[in-house]
Amino acid sequence: MNKLLTGAMTGAMMFGGFAAQAAEDVVLQLKWVTQAQFAGYYVALDNGFYADEGLNVTIKPGGPDIAPAQVIAGGGADVVLDWMPSALASREKGLNVVNIAQPFASSGMMLTCRRDSGIETPADFAGKTLGVWFFGNEYPFLSWMSQLGLSTDGGPDGVTVLKQGFNVDPILQGQADCVSTMTYNEYWQIIDAGLTEDDLIVFKYEDQGVATLEDGMYVLEENLNDAAFVDKMVRFVRASMKGWKWAEANPTEAAMIVLENDASGAQTEEHQIRMMNEIAKLTAGSNGALDIAAYERTVASLMSGGSDPVITMEPSGAWTHAITDAALK
């Protein structure tokens, strides 16, 4: 993939001065709704970091019925944010998305369980009902269950999968023993609803050795043959990472910027500040370049699903450092 970009990068340098002066459109599709999970991009927009790079960036919020892979396949965005399991599954199915940057260095995904369910370790999942997000978010969970040797078809020797909406109602209403949560979002919704930390036991995917990369930037491989597109992505990544580092250093101010951009008005100041502080832990230490060891761990996890792995073959051309090499030098 780096060889593929060499010609495009050379061409981009030839007209880089002009590109830097002209405001060029870039459409970014988020994986979810406007919230501090995406603070770096809103900071880059509001603080003029994109404008400084000659870019006119439109940020499109996501939602429960929006799949980033489908959006980019349909031409609705230049770059999308997606979790790597979903992106690699899409690539194996024929949609050639490529990771060009990885602001999130670690995973925030957890399975949060009620202690009164009797669950103390993953070995206790058998016979339990577990809430799981779908729309591409189920892949890390399915890989984990496969590694544990637990069927997801129910029964005493397997787990019953409850298709979880993007809320925590199942654990609050007794419909599930555990639900999917993120360290920065749904876990705190459970706490805010009245359960205490002592009422819960959490299993972080990172601690279980099944964590996969989240919220990477993906583009279509075919577009990386276009020098103008490559040039835009170099500038987009550079400005975005400047936004992320500013957000890490100024979490409260970053949360306020997110709230100003939340057209739905659904977010609260307290929750977004708390979320931004948790998000900063996940982006800390990342300069935006994909960590190859983390990529390889993700691939190994996704391929270790026994008879039903998330992906069936080692991906080829699924990432490139060419964009971040140029953006961060």
Secondary structure, 3 states (H helix, E strand, C coil): CHHHHHHHHHHHHHCHHHHHHCCEEEEEECCCCCCHHHHHHHHHHHCCHHHHCCEEEEEECCCCCCCHHHHHHCCCCCEEEECHHHHHHHHHCCCCEEEEECCCCCCCEEEEEEHHHCCCCHHHHCCCEEEECCCCCCHHHHHHHHHHCCECECCCCECEEEECCCCCHHHHCCCCCEEEEECCCHHHHHHHCCCCHHHEEEEECCCCCCCCCCCEEEEEHHHHHCHHHHHHHHHHHHHHHHHHHHHHHCHHHHHHHHHHCCCCCCCCHHHHHHHHHHHHHHHCCCCCCCCHHHHHHHHHHHHCCCCCCCCCCCCCCCECCHHHHHHHC
